[in-house]
Amino acid sequence: MVDLSITVAGLKLATPLMLASGTVGYGPEYDGLIDFTRVGAIVTKTVTPRPRAGNTPPRLAETRGGMLNSIGLENVGLDGFLSEKLAEAGRLPTLVIASVAGETPDEFASLCEAVGERGETAGLELNVSCPNVKRARRPLWADPDGVAAVVTAARRATDKPLFLKLSPNAADVRSVAEAGEAAGADALVVANTLPGMRIDVTTRAPMLGNRFGGLSGPALLPVNLALVWKLSDSVGIPIVGSGGIERTEDALEYMMAGASAFQVGTALFRSPSVVDQIVDGLAKHAVTDGINCLSGYTGAAKEVETPCQRTRAD
Ligand SMILES: Cc1cc2nc3c(=O)[nH]c(=O)nc-3n(C[C@H](O)[C@H](O)[C@H](O)COP(=O)(O)O)c2cc1C
């Protein structure tokens, strides 16, 4: 028997597979479609201090290799989350990590305090990386000092594990990651979507009401995978890989690059059965590889010689 459980930021996950924020609502929407006992944790839709209606529709567009979304953080707001959604999510047989986003460090702190004190909350994900929310100044995700201020405020507000979700769009992601770690983040989520757009050539109009959206799905995998590899060399906290995972081998790539766990999002739109397929595949791979604990895959690609090195040795 392979032990599929994994410990990340002090949380024992039944499997390393987490459900990415915004792709399964608050969780119960997928009850009966996903076997939540096989899910390490669900990350709930990002909640903001007040309810948000989100961006102008259309808010989804398909593209080769993935999809674009410009939801714009539509959510029920903190009160609705606390009074209804969190309790419902907490009844699922998996851990709940609540994703939060504020406009200021104080807003992040208030969200973390209110959500973090609830028993249903296993951890918090700080969403400093949503590409669909307009900001007047430099985007938060690209600002190491701004991210450090957010994490510092959140750290003071709760003892629960803090997952910091980065953006692949920052020119210097490493500085942002290091600032987040120094400020007290317990794990990094690497990473959110990349900005993109599509145009309907018949109407000559952008396909998204917001014009621009976040690119997710397979096209994102090599981008975020490279970030996991690089960041795992520069931070000591665990990394959760995210971006384009739809098969077991995709998940293994992230783990071998240095991730301890991973999140699945867009692939759920095609079929929620991807959860079973990926988890079954992990168990099979582990048996074939003679691994009895999945943490044995974390960083494994850094321990083997590259084909180039082998050729030189020959
Ligand atoms: C429709 C949709 C809504 C999303 N909403 C959120 C959100 O509210 N908060 C967040 O941090 N990420 C959000 N994301 C990003 C995902 O959590 C994930 O990081 C990203 O899609 C990359 O993973 P994937 O390629 O497996 O989907 C959303 C993605 C999609 C497709």
The ligand as an ORCA input file, in Angstrom:
! r2SCAN-3c Opt
* xyz 0 1
  C     -12.835     30.213    -13.877
  C     -11.646     30.432    -13.012
  C     -11.779     31.179    -11.832
  C     -10.672     31.390    -11.014
  N     -10.820     32.081     -9.841
  C      -9.758     32.235     -9.007
  C      -9.920     32.869     -7.740
  O     -10.998     33.291     -7.345
  N      -8.809     32.986     -6.960
  C      -7.582     32.505     -7.320
  O      -6.616     32.618     -6.553
  N      -7.411     31.870     -8.511
  C      -8.463     31.727     -9.337
  N      -8.304     31.062    -10.535
  C      -6.978     30.530    -10.880
  C      -6.867     29.044    -10.494
  O      -7.020     28.867     -9.114
  C      -5.516     28.439    -10.943
  O      -4.465     29.048    -10.190
  C      -5.229     28.656    -12.418
  O      -6.403     28.468    -13.185
  C      -4.124     27.728    -12.956
  O      -4.441     26.370    -12.764
  P      -5.181     25.453    -13.877
  O      -4.426     25.628    -15.155
  O      -5.125     24.066    -13.300
  O      -6.576     25.977    -13.971
  C      -9.397     30.847    -11.375
  C      -9.279     30.109    -12.553
  C     -10.373     29.892    -13.369
  C     -10.197     29.080    -14.612
*
